[in-house]
Amino acid sequence: MYQLFCDSNCELWHTEAKELGLNVIRMPYVLDGEEYYYDLGEKTDFKHFYDRMRAGAVPTTSAINEQNYIDYFEPVLKEGKDIYYITFSHKLSATFESMDRAIAALKEKYPDREIRTFDTKSISLGAGFQVRLAAKKYNAGATMDELDAYLTEIREHTVVYFVVDDLVYLKRGGRISSLTAAFGSLLGIKPMISVMPDGSLQSVGKVRGAKRVFSEFVRIMREHNCNVKDYNIEVLQADCPETGDMFVETLKQEFGGDIKVDYQVVGPVIAAHCGPGTLGLIFYGDK
């Protein structure tokens, strides 16, 4: 018997995470000198967070330490259960060095227990998309090996794109080069970013204006043979609900009003790196 874990960087909503029976590792961020742990929106004051960002506050993120992981994992191991942890991309954080040390220490202490991890090689609802599907398999009785095989297939078809409103946040976090940021800022051009197969982020194009973003997203979905029949489309907005609403309507016009769209706000940890005004798209398609 095993317990299923994920972290708050998967950005599933807290009610869904509870319904799916997920153990959620909360990732930290600091705003105005105070540390918070993202709770998947349960008590998060999104308005305060984004208002502070727009006023010039600089939120930061950090890796949780080895003891944090032990505190999450050990109670489950003490109960005689194994652990399967679905993570966000290992390419995007140093936190997994702490995770590896914690797992090594726990395996030594609990040699009969298994702790298995799966790297979604994605972020935000790109990871959450995989977590949700895996949790349904888990609740239907899937073994760890079956979950490995299923997630490997889903990961190969998880397509993630997003456009940011201001390049300064990606530049500050080292996600794009200073030259790219300066070029985009001068011309009013925003980069389109995609999650690569190895889990890293890469600028894959530049767009100007919301309507151009919508049409480019739709083109990308068709190019990747987006499966809207069997899977949800994930849409994320970072304090730009009007843009998000218009994009969801565009998707329904293009792909039919009966498509399933999971539409959510970007949480503080991810927003610290992409900034307000970000619009994200995740779907099942051919990479």
Secondary structure, DSSP 8 states (H G I E B T S, - for coil): -EEEEEEGGG---HHHHHHTT-EEE--EEEETTEEEE--TTSS--HHHHHHHHHTT---EE----HHHHHHHHHHHHHTT-EEEEEES-GGG-SHHHHHHHHHHHHHHH-TTS-EEEEE-S--THHHHHHHHHHHHHHHTT--HHHHHHHHHHHHTTEEEEEE-S-THHHHHTTSS-HHHHHHHHHHT-EEEEEE-TTS-EEEEEEE-SHHHHHHHHHHHHHHTT--TTTS-EEEEESS-HHHHHHHHHHHHHHH-TT--EEEEE--HHHHHHH-TT-EEEEEE---
